[in-house]
Amino acid sequence: MSLLKGACIIGQSGGPTSVINASAYGAIKTALESDCITKVYGASNGIKGVLDDKLIDMGMEDPTELAHMKYTPSSALGSCRYKLKDSTVDDTDYMRILEIFKKYDVRYFFYNGGNDSMDTCNKISKYMLAQGYECRIMGIPKTIDNDLAGTDHCPGYGSAAKYIATSVMEIYHDARVYDTGMITIVEAMGRNAGWLTASAALANYKGNGPDLIYLPEVPFDLEAFLEKVSEIYKKNTKCIAVVSEGIRDKDGKYISEYGADLSQSKDSFGHAQLGGLASFLANEAKKRTGAKVRGIELSLLQRCAAHSASQTDIDESFLAGKSAVEYAISGITDKMAGFERSYVDGKYVCNIKLFDLTIVANTEKKVPLEWLNSTRDGLNEKFIEYALPLIQGESQLAREDGLPRFVKLKKVIAK
């Protein structure tokens, strides 16, 4: 493969995480240090920044300041949720992207995101190929949902899992401070895959976990749930349940729809807006038991909890961005730089493995049912073995005056 010289664009897309900037920084730093990449641009608000000709000149940023990206949560370049139509149906956006690529001599494109972002990456890659425009395109995975196909796990998941497990352990202690009874229901994110909610089982591993855990992989029976909660409460005067926002009944209806019409609202990818589940279940449990009940929705807190990030997750995320650029320079295109797990002398090791964008795009990876307990309201040791290595290490986040020191980009727009 011949050496390809030209500029690169790095974009971020989808929901934020504690470590998406670590991946972006891995890509930006590696690209800036490359001899064959002539300019490094950041797309302001993902693919919309490309369409709007709003590119950030990353070479204008101070390298010392840029390094703070590794420990800054959310998307420093800005994100979006924008779905590209199929180019055979409407190629307007694609023609515009090609126009921008030619304007800035872009020969490398890196897109950092989840399922829908890999779909965007895949579509652009196929279009450029069809147009005969040489541009190496690589996906950099990101999603706290941990549901991308192929890769062992996703950047962002380990930190979110650590936050959820830690929060549940703290809730466990808070809920036991009084001699009166209480039922606590915690709602975690996860539309169709229960990886985040499952991470509450790590709290059980330390003896301070929930009594019940419900994932969207298994149909949810409201009556059976209330019976179990009542039984545990009567026995212990305490009960903690952790539920995924995406749990559905046997007919496929979201349980959150039972109590609200929030889920009727859809985003550009057709995803229902979820939430309010903990409050609904708490009300139902109170009606059934008469107990004091608290509903806790972790909501956005679990996405960008940089103060509780896993250093393992940060380092692996940086590696994913760095590797995507290195592979592209070497001649690889149309792939995602994902993870493969191995063990050396019994110790967990994460290796980079490339996956076809076509396989990754729009395919969701679920929690294996054999990782659930026999009653399917908890996880077994197989999940613990999987998740425990991913939450290791304390973040090296810098602090000033007792508060986090996050990156402050100048964001000089390219002309």
Secondary structure, 3 states (H helix, E strand, C coil): CCCCCEEEEEEECCCCCCCHHHHHHHHHHHHHCCCCEEEEEEECCCHHHHHCCCEEEHHHCCHHHHHHHHHCCCCCCCCCCCCCCCCCCCCHHHHHHHHHHHHCCEEEEEEEECHHHHHHHHHHHHHHHHHCCCCEEEEEECCCCCCECCCCCCCCHHHHHHHHHHHHHHHHHHCCCCCCCEEEEEEECCCCCCHHHHCCHHHHHCCCCCCEEECCCCCCCHHHHHHHHHHHHHHHCEEEEEEECCCECCCCCECHHHHCCHHHCECCCCCECCCCHHHHHHHHHHHHHCCCEEEEECHHHHCCCHHHCEHHHHHHHHHHHHHHHHHHHCCCCCEEEEEEEEEECCEEEEEEEEEEHHHHCCCECCCCHHHECCCCCCECHHHHHHHHHHHCCECCCCEECCEECCCCCCCCECC
